[in-house]
Amino acid sequence: MTTRGFGDEEARATAHLIADVLDNPRDEAVIDAVRARGHALTARFPAYC
């Protein structure tokens, strides 16, 4: 997270995404929504190569 430049807000958002999946591990709609939100979040912070 720090390598990508995440700050406090992004760390909290990531924690919420993880919690959403842990709360609903078999709900495909939740998993798909979390995946989309995760992609949107990481798109703002590209990995360094």
C-alpha positions as CSV (number, residue, x, y, z in Angstrom):
1,M,0.0,0.0,0.0
2,T,2.8,2.4,0.9
3,T,4.6,1.6,-2.3
4,R,1.6,2.6,-4.3
5,G,1.2,5.8,-2.3
6,F,-2.0,5.0,-0.4
7,G,-2.8,7.3,2.4
8,D,-5.0,7.0,5.4
9,E,-8.2,7.3,3.4
10,E,-7.1,4.5,0.9
11,A,-6.0,2.3,3.8
12,R,-9.4,2.6,5.4
13,A,-11.2,1.9,2.1
14,T,-9.0,-1.2,1.6
15,A,-9.9,-2.4,5.1
16,H,-13.6,-1.9,4.3
17,L,-13.3,-3.9,1.1
18,I,-11.7,-6.8,2.9
19,A,-14.4,-6.6,5.6
20,D,-17.2,-6.7,3.1
21,V,-15.8,-9.9,1.6
22,L,-15.2,-11.5,5.0
23,D,-18.8,-10.6,6.0
24,N,-20.2,-12.1,2.8
25,P,-17.7,-14.7,1.5
26,R,-20.2,-16.6,-0.7
27,D,-22.1,-13.6,-2.1
28,E,-21.0,-13.2,-5.7
29,A,-22.6,-9.8,-6.0
30,V,-20.6,-8.5,-3.0
31,I,-17.5,-10.0,-4.3
32,D,-18.0,-8.5,-7.8
33,A,-18.7,-5.1,-6.3
34,V,-15.6,-5.3,-4.1
35,R,-13.5,-6.3,-7.1
36,A,-14.8,-3.4,-9.1
37,R,-14.1,-0.9,-6.3
38,G,-10.7,-2.4,-5.7
39,H,-9.8,-2.0,-9.4
40,A,-11.0,1.6,-9.3
41,L,-9.0,2.3,-6.2
42,T,-5.8,0.7,-7.5
43,A,-6.1,2.4,-10.9
44,R,-5.6,5.7,-9.2
45,F,-2.3,4.4,-7.8
46,P,-0.3,2.4,-10.4
47,A,2.3,-0.1,-9.2
48,Y,5.8,0.9,-9.8
49,C,7.7,-1.3,-12.2
